Amino acid sequence: METWPHPGGQLEQLLKAEGLPCPSKLEATTVLTVEHLEYFAMCAAASQLERPDGPYQEIVVFGTATNILRFFLGDEWTDDNLFGCHSDVLPRYKAGRLFLRTEPIEGDKLSFLLSHRALNLAECLFNFQKIAGVSQRRAVLKSSGLEAAYGELEGFKLISSPLLKPRFVAPTGRKGADYDAEFTAINGQIICCEIKTKQEHLEYRASTVRNTIESARKQLPKCKPGFVFLRVPDHWVKQVKIKEIVDLSIQSVLRQSCRLAAVVLVWEEWAYFGNSCAVAPKFAAQVNLRSEYRNMPIQETLALFGTRSNQSWISIDKYVIKNLPRLVELAKRYLPTLSQLLEQRQEATEDNEC
């Protein structure tokens, strides 16, 4: 992660050359604030000012998310993972492009996935930036498999409420002490978490789910309560009722474990309406009634899961949509020259690279 604006970088040079305002929000920083979010969104709106019908809110949201990802993960990662015109990419990014649908598969109805997953990833990184251990997770995102890292962030998102005091745990490589995160239940008990992801190309098998949960269980300490989070592809849920996945795959593991307090399945539910769509994050928890921790206030703790219970969570798309008229006016006032220069520079870059 670099400071922003990058000292001596293009944006700083353009601001100075055009005599445009450079308030405190543009001073070099290693932490993004809502003021930075406003400026990113204003820049994204400025690039759309010449549209006769005004900026498309979807484009402004995606542009804002892209700028956030550039800050946390760098230009190379962002260009190679999010933009189809960058076809000559490093091998380590190709699987990520497939997961994000950077290059849409013909006939694939999930053409909205790229925008949604880029936004979700940016939103997680923005909201997690002050959580202990997040820098190591950003490093994994930049160097390893995107799908597994994305799934881990989605699982962590459920426990991100400050009331749960969440934190990432550094990998140890030691069995029984090599788990992903911790959070605090409402009774003050520390709960250890292992977060797994089943890749989208896999077909549903009860044995696959059972083996994954069993493997995750062994990574948790024996002397503390544990949760396993498992992100599953949405097509599994369409093929098999979620209750069946829980009953057939999870119960067999829970019957053999006292340390495992609960298993939480995580997935996305998509609905299509002509040329538009909606997506809702979903989770289902199965509490282990055989666990020695069964008398913990687990249900009350589960009620704090998700961003709806997290009053500190900043939703990027909601922020942009709510403030778009004001952002457009600010862009018209401050950024027309800058937006034209950035657009010209972008066109020249795309001509050279695509």
C-alpha positions as CSV (number, residue, x, y, z in Angstrom):
1,M,0.0,0.0,0.0
2,E,1.3,3.5,-0.9
3,T,0.4,6.9,0.3
4,W,-2.2,8.8,-1.7
5,P,-1.8,11.0,-3.7
6,H,1.5,9.4,-4.6
7,P,4.2,12.1,-4.0
8,G,5.3,13.3,-7.4
9,G,2.6,11.2,-9.1
10,Q,0.4,12.1,-12.0
11,L,-2.5,13.3,-9.9
12,E,-0.4,15.6,-7.7
13,Q,1.3,17.0,-10.8
14,L,-2.0,17.7,-12.6
15,L,-3.5,19.4,-9.5
16,K,-0.5,21.7,-9.2
17,A,-0.2,22.4,-12.9
18,E,-3.9,23.4,-13.2
19,G,-4.0,25.3,-10.0
20,L,-6.8,23.2,-8.7
21,P,-7.7,23.1,-5.0
22,C,-5.6,20.7,-3.0
23,P,-7.3,20.6,0.5
24,S,-6.2,18.6,3.5
25,K,-8.0,15.6,2.2
26,L,-5.5,15.3,-0.6
27,E,-2.4,15.3,1.7
28,A,-0.4,12.1,1.6
29,T,-2.0,9.5,3.8
30,T,-1.9,5.8,4.6
31,V,-5.5,5.6,5.8
32,L,-8.5,6.4,3.7
33,T,-11.3,8.5,5.3
34,V,-14.8,9.4,4.2
35,E,-13.3,12.6,2.7
36,H,-11.1,10.5,0.4
37,L,-14.2,8.5,-0.5
38,E,-15.9,11.8,-1.4
39,Y,-13.0,12.8,-3.6
40,F,-12.7,9.5,-5.4
41,A,-16.4,9.6,-6.1
42,M,-16.2,13.2,-7.3
43,C,-13.4,12.2,-9.7
44,A,-15.5,9.3,-11.0
45,A,-18.4,11.7,-11.5
46,A,-16.2,14.2,-13.3
47,S,-15.3,11.6,-15.9
48,Q,-19.0,11.4,-16.8
49,L,-19.9,15.1,-16.9
50,E,-20.2,15.3,-20.7
51,R,-23.0,12.7,-20.8
52,P,-26.2,14.5,-21.9
53,D,-28.2,12.5,-19.4
54,G,-25.7,12.9,-16.6
55,P,-23.4,10.5,-14.9
56,Y,-24.5,6.9,-14.6
57,Q,-24.5,6.0,-10.9
58,E,-23.2,2.5,-11.6
59,I,-20.2,3.9,-13.4
60,V,-19.5,6.4,-10.6
61,V,-19.7,3.6,-8.0
62,F,-17.4,1.3,-10.0
63,G,-14.9,4.2,-10.5
64,T,-14.9,4.9,-6.8
65,A,-14.3,1.3,-6.0
66,T,-11.5,1.1,-8.5
67,N,-9.7,4.1,-6.9
68,I,-10.0,2.4,-3.5
69,L,-8.5,-0.8,-4.9
70,R,-5.7,1.2,-6.5
71,F,-4.9,2.6,-3.1
72,F,-4.8,-0.7,-1.2
73,L,-3.6,-3.1,-3.9
74,G,-1.8,-0.9,-6.5
75,D,-2.2,-0.1,-10.2
76,E,-0.8,-3.3,-11.5
77,W,-3.2,-5.5,-9.5
78,T,-6.2,-3.3,-10.3
79,D,-5.5,-3.0,-14.1
80,D,-4.8,-6.7,-14.6
81,N,-7.7,-8.0,-12.5
82,L,-10.5,-5.5,-13.4
83,F,-10.0,-4.3,-17.0
84,G,-10.5,-6.6,-19.9
85,C,-8.4,-4.5,-22.2
86,H,-5.3,-5.6,-20.2
87,S,-5.1,-9.0,-21.9
88,D,-1.4,-9.5,-21.4
89,V,-1.5,-10.1,-17.7
90,L,0.7,-12.0,-15.2
91,P,-0.1,-15.7,-14.8
92,R,-1.0,-15.2,-11.2
93,Y,-3.9,-12.9,-12.1
94,K,-5.6,-15.1,-14.7
95,A,-7.6,-17.2,-12.1
96,G,-8.7,-14.0,-10.5
97,R,-10.0,-12.6,-13.7
98,L,-12.1,-15.7,-14.3
99,F,-13.6,-15.4,-10.8
100,L,-14.4,-11.7,-11.2
101,R,-15.7,-12.2,-14.8
102,T,-13.3,-9.6,-16.1
103,E,-13.7,-11.4,-19.4
104,P,-17.4,-12.4,-19.5
105,I,-18.2,-15.9,-20.6
106,E,-20.5,-15.9,-23.6
107,G,-24.1,-16.5,-22.4
108,D,-23.1,-16.0,-18.8
109,K,-25.9,-14.3,-17.0
110,L,-23.5,-13.2,-14.3
111,S,-22.2,-10.2,-16.2
112,F,-22.9,-8.1,-13.2
113,L,-20.4,-10.0,-11.1
114,L,-17.4,-7.8,-12.0
115,S,-18.9,-4.6,-10.7
116,H,-20.4,-6.3,-7.6
117,R,-17.2,-8.1,-6.6
118,A,-15.0,-5.1,-7.2
119,L,-17.3,-3.0,-5.1
120,N,-17.5,-5.7,-2.3
121,L,-13.8,-6.1,-2.2
122,A,-13.2,-2.3,-2.1
123,E,-15.8,-1.9,0.6
124,C,-14.2,-4.6,2.7
125,L,-10.7,-3.2,2.4
126,F,-12.0,0.3,3.2
127,N,-14.0,-0.8,6.3
128,F,-11.3,-3.3,7.5
129,Q,-8.3,-1.0,7.2
130,K,-8.0,-0.3,11.0
131,I,-8.6,-4.0,12.0
132,A,-5.6,-5.8,13.4
133,G,-3.9,-8.2,11.0
134,V,-5.5,-6.8,7.8
135,S,-2.2,-5.8,6.2
136,Q,-1.2,-9.5,5.9
137,R,-4.6,-10.2,4.2
138,R,-3.9,-7.5,1.7
139,A,-0.6,-9.1,0.9
140,V,-2.3,-12.4,0.3
141,L,-4.8,-10.7,-2.0
142,K,-1.9,-9.3,-4.1
143,S,0.1,-12.5,-4.3
144,S,-2.2,-15.5,-4.0
145,G,-5.5,-16.9,-5.1
146,L,-8.2,-14.2,-5.3
147,E,-11.2,-16.4,-4.8
148,A,-10.1,-17.9,-1.5
149,A,-9.0,-14.5,-0.2
150,Y,-12.3,-12.9,-1.3
151,G,-14.2,-15.7,0.5
152,E,-12.2,-15.0,3.7
153,L,-13.1,-11.3,3.6
154,E,-16.8,-12.2,3.0
155,G,-16.7,-14.5,6.0
156,F,-15.0,-11.8,8.1
157,K,-17.5,-9.3,7.0
158,L,-20.1,-11.2,9.1
159,I,-18.2,-10.6,12.3
160,S,-17.0,-7.1,11.5
161,S,-19.2,-5.2,14.0
162,P,-17.0,-3.3,16.5
163,L,-19.3,-4.9,19.2
164,L,-17.7,-8.2,18.4
165,K,-14.1,-6.8,18.5
166,P,-12.9,-8.8,15.5
167,R,-9.3,-9.3,14.4
168,F,-7.4,-11.3,11.8
169,V,-4.9,-13.9,13.2
170,A,-1.5,-14.3,11.6
171,P,-0.8,-17.8,10.1
172,T,1.3,-20.1,12.2
173,G,1.4,-23.4,10.2
174,R,0.8,-25.3,13.4
175,K,-2.2,-27.7,13.6
176,G,-4.7,-26.6,16.2
177,A,-3.4,-23.0,16.2
178,D,-3.6,-22.0,12.5
179,Y,-6.9,-20.3,12.1
180,D,-8.0,-17.0,10.3
181,A,-9.8,-14.7,12.8
182,E,-11.1,-14.2,16.3
183,F,-14.1,-12.3,17.7
184,T,-15.6,-11.7,21.1
185,A,-19.1,-13.1,22.0
186,I,-21.4,-10.9,24.0
187,N,-20.4,-12.7,27.2
188,G,-16.7,-11.8,26.6
189,Q,-15.7,-15.3,25.4
190,I,-13.1,-15.3,22.6
191,I,-14.2,-17.4,19.6
192,C,-11.7,-18.7,17.1
193,C,-12.7,-18.8,13.4
194,E,-11.5,-20.7,10.3
195,I,-12.9,-19.4,7.0
196,K,-13.0,-21.7,4.0
197,T,-14.2,-21.2,0.4
198,K,-15.5,-23.8,-2.1
199,Q,-14.5,-22.7,-5.6
200,E,-17.3,-21.9,-8.0
201,H,-16.3,-24.4,-10.6
202,L,-16.9,-27.3,-8.1
203,E,-20.1,-29.3,-8.1
204,Y,-21.9,-29.9,-4.8
205,R,-21.1,-33.1,-3.0
206,A,-22.0,-33.7,0.6
207,S,-18.6,-35.4,1.2
208,T,-16.8,-32.3,-0.1
209,V,-18.5,-30.1,2.4
210,R,-18.1,-32.6,5.2
211,N,-14.3,-33.0,4.5
212,T,-13.7,-29.3,4.3
213,I,-15.4,-28.6,7.6
214,E,-13.5,-31.5,9.2
215,S,-10.3,-30.1,8.0
216,A,-11.1,-26.6,9.2
217,R,-12.1,-27.9,12.6
218,K,-8.7,-29.4,13.1
219,Q,-7.1,-26.0,12.6
220,L,-8.9,-24.6,15.6
221,P,-7.6,-24.8,19.2
222,K,-9.0,-27.5,21.4
223,C,-9.3,-25.3,24.5
224,K,-11.4,-22.5,22.9
225,P,-14.8,-22.4,21.2
226,G,-14.6,-22.4,17.4
227,F,-16.7,-21.3,14.4
228,V,-16.1,-22.6,10.9
229,F,-17.3,-20.3,8.1
230,L,-17.8,-21.9,4.7
231,R,-18.5,-19.8,1.6
232,V,-20.4,-21.9,-1.0
233,P,-21.2,-21.2,-4.6
234,D,-24.7,-19.8,-5.2
235,H,-25.4,-22.5,-7.7
236,W,-25.1,-25.1,-4.9
237,V,-28.0,-23.4,-3.1
238,K,-30.0,-23.4,-6.3
239,Q,-29.5,-27.1,-6.8
240,V,-29.8,-28.3,-3.2
241,K,-31.9,-26.8,-0.5
242,I,-29.7,-25.1,2.1
243,K,-31.3,-27.2,4.9
244,E,-30.2,-30.3,3.1
245,I,-26.6,-29.1,2.9
246,V,-26.7,-28.3,6.6
247,D,-28.4,-31.6,7.7
248,L,-26.4,-34.0,5.6
249,S,-23.0,-32.4,5.5
250,I,-22.6,-30.5,8.7
251,Q,-24.3,-32.5,11.4
252,S,-22.0,-35.5,10.8
253,V,-19.0,-33.3,11.8
254,L,-20.7,-31.6,14.7
255,R,-21.6,-35.0,16.2
256,Q,-17.8,-35.7,16.5
257,S,-16.7,-32.4,17.9
258,C,-16.9,-30.7,21.2
259,R,-14.7,-27.7,20.4
260,L,-16.8,-26.6,17.4
261,A,-19.6,-24.3,18.6
262,A,-21.2,-23.6,15.2
263,V,-20.8,-23.9,11.4
264,V,-21.8,-20.9,9.3
265,L,-22.6,-21.2,5.6
266,V,-22.1,-18.1,3.5
267,W,-23.4,-17.4,0.0
268,E,-24.8,-14.8,-2.4
269,E,-28.3,-14.9,-3.7
270,W,-28.8,-13.4,-7.2
271,A,-32.1,-12.4,-8.8
272,Y,-32.4,-11.2,-12.4
273,F,-35.0,-8.7,-13.7
274,G,-34.5,-8.2,-17.5
275,N,-31.4,-6.2,-17.9
276,S,-30.9,-5.6,-14.2
277,C,-30.3,-7.7,-11.1
278,A,-30.1,-7.7,-7.4
279,V,-27.8,-9.6,-5.0
280,A,-28.2,-10.3,-1.3
281,P,-25.6,-11.7,1.0
282,K,-26.9,-14.7,3.0
283,F,-25.7,-16.9,5.8
284,A,-27.1,-19.8,7.8
285,A,-25.7,-21.0,11.1
286,Q,-25.9,-24.5,12.6
287,V,-25.2,-24.5,16.3
288,N,-23.5,-27.6,17.8
289,L,-25.8,-28.8,20.6
290,R,-23.1,-31.3,21.7
291,S,-20.4,-28.7,22.1
292,E,-19.2,-28.0,25.6
293,Y,-19.8,-24.3,24.7
294,R,-23.5,-24.9,23.9
295,N,-24.6,-22.7,26.9
296,M,-22.8,-19.7,25.5
297,P,-25.1,-16.9,24.2
298,I,-24.5,-18.0,20.6
299,Q,-27.9,-17.0,19.2
300,E,-27.6,-13.5,20.7
301,T,-24.1,-13.2,19.2
302,L,-25.3,-14.4,15.8
303,A,-27.8,-11.5,15.9
304,L,-24.8,-9.1,15.6
305,F,-23.6,-10.8,12.4
306,G,-23.6,-8.9,9.1
307,T,-23.4,-5.2,8.2
308,R,-27.0,-4.4,9.0
309,S,-26.0,-4.7,12.7
310,N,-22.8,-2.8,12.1
311,Q,-23.6,0.9,12.4
312,S,-20.0,1.9,11.6
313,W,-20.1,0.1,8.2
314,I,-19.8,2.5,5.3
315,S,-21.6,1.3,2.1
316,I,-19.8,2.7,-0.9
317,D,-22.7,2.4,-3.3
318,K,-25.2,3.9,-0.8
319,Y,-22.9,6.7,-0.2
320,V,-22.4,7.5,-3.9
321,I,-26.1,7.2,-4.7
322,K,-27.2,9.4,-1.8
323,N,-24.6,12.1,-2.6
324,L,-24.5,11.9,-6.4
325,P,-26.2,15.2,-7.1
326,R,-23.9,17.0,-4.7
327,L,-20.8,15.2,-6.1
328,V,-21.8,16.2,-9.6
329,E,-22.0,19.9,-8.6
330,L,-18.7,19.7,-6.9
331,A,-17.2,18.0,-10.0
332,K,-18.6,20.8,-12.2
333,R,-17.1,23.4,-9.9
334,Y,-13.7,22.0,-9.3
335,L,-12.7,19.2,-11.6
336,P,-13.7,19.8,-15.3
337,T,-10.1,20.6,-16.3
338,L,-8.7,17.7,-14.3
339,S,-11.3,15.3,-15.7
340,Q,-10.5,16.2,-19.2
341,L,-6.7,15.8,-18.6
342,L,-7.3,12.4,-16.9
343,E,-9.6,11.3,-19.7
344,Q,-7.0,12.2,-22.4
345,R,-4.3,10.4,-20.4
346,Q,-6.5,7.3,-20.0
347,E,-7.3,7.2,-23.7
348,A,-3.6,7.5,-24.6
349,T,-2.8,4.7,-22.2
350,E,-5.5,2.4,-23.6
351,D,-4.4,3.1,-27.1
352,N,-0.9,2.0,-26.2
353,E,-1.9,-1.1,-24.2
354,C,-5.1,-2.5,-25.8
